[in-house]
Amino acid sequence: MPGAWSFVMTQPDPDYAALIGAVANAADRAAFGALFRHFAPRVKTFLMRAGASAAMAEEIAQETMLTVWRKAAQFDPAKASAATWIFTVARNLRIDMLRRERHPDTLLPDDLEDRADEAPLADRLIIVAERDDRVRVAMASLPPEQAEVVRAAFFHDKPHAEIERLLNIPLGTVKSRLRLAMTKLRAALEDFS
Amino acid sequence: MIQHHPSSVVLASYAAGSLPEPLGLVVATHLYGCAACQRLKTSVEAVGGSELEAMPPTAMADDALAAVFARLERPAAPLVPFERTPGLPPPLDRCRFDPWRRIGIGLRWRPLLGSGTMVAGLLEGMPGRALPTHAHRGLELTCVIAGSFVDAGTRFAPGDLAEIDGDHAHRPTIDGDTPCLCVFATESVRLSGWLGVAQRLLGE
């Protein structure tokens, strides 16, 4: 990874996108094992912070990795980094799981995302590594109170009210902070379109 | 040209996976035609990716990797083919709806199946018709699929998303000379007038 961070890294990260490619092209179990060891425990933490029990987080994390194996060929490194793709897989599985739990009779389709992504998109051409770097830099440069509301959006089901309650700030402030943060994220990516 | 977009809060919640699904369906309908919001959604997902990367690991079950390898041996459950609802853009075309129900002259709606405690579905009105005056607490999202409507002086055309949050009474009116088809979802709604009486009789 280029930039200011490289000097603190004693060991370079494996190229996770290439590992997903090896799973897709060669059903490479060693590559999958490496992906599993890195991502499954992090997906589990992520889900527990979003309110899942340890058992449910374990189940969704396993399901996420199973989906990574099965859908590896759909992973497009020109569209998302490995971590971002795996985040979206876990996010969609969590939504499915919550839906089945709350409304067992539901008839909503899985993967609203996949369908939405069929839109003709300029951003397929974006160089993902650079975009992710910019998002990271933009997040790192946000004032802490703005970064906090963006992060809170990932870990709460009732975004508005919950963020308001959790951070103990008025709803109007939550919204204006999030709006400012999103404006900066948008600006960071402006010339990408 | 799409003029009206979901707010930052709604789009961020959607991309983060924390927006309730029927509301998410309305956002997804808007995203299908809105490259600008797609880009912003993608950047929130990238934040999700870097958050995931930054998580401290929690130990998985001892046999987790072996269990996943064992499941790989078994074939994936076959995908259940879904029935497409004709005339609707993705992702709405793969949702299931109840039959159309008339709600007054020149106005009908199709409830979305599986929307849980929310009120969600398709709404179609003939030119000149107004929706019943309604008020609600919480979030209401509407995305125009065809035609257009005007609410409090603002016009919403195909692809536009109308977002209303908090206590608010309004009465959108179909303008133009073609029917207006929308998808909407709302956390809670209270209709006034005769439809409100029907709503109370039906126990909502």
Interface residues (C-beta under 8 A of the other chain):
Chain A: R29 G33 F36 R37 F39 A40 P41 R42 V43 K44 T45 F46 M48 R49 A50 A54 A57 E58 A61 Q62 M65 L66 W69 R70 A80 S81 A82 A83 T84 W85 I86 F87 T88 A90 R91 N92 R94 I95 R99 R102 H103 D105 T106 L107 L108 P109 L112 E113 R115 A116 D117 E118 A119 P120 L121 A122 D123 R131 D132 V135 R136 M139 V150 R151 A153 F154 F155 H156 D157 K158 P159 H160 V174 K175 L178 R179 A181 M182 T183 L185 R186 A188 L189 F192 S193
Chain B: S7 S8 V9 L11 A12 S13 A16 G17 S18 L19 P20 E21 P22 G24 L25 A28 L31 Y32 G33 C34 A35 A36 Q38 R39 L40 T42 S43 V44 E45 A46 V47 G48 G49 S50 E51 L52 E53 M55 P56 P57 T58 A59 M60 A61 A64 L65 A67 V68 F69 R71 L72 A76 F82 P90 P91 R94 C95 R96 L112 L113 G114 S115 G116 L139 D165
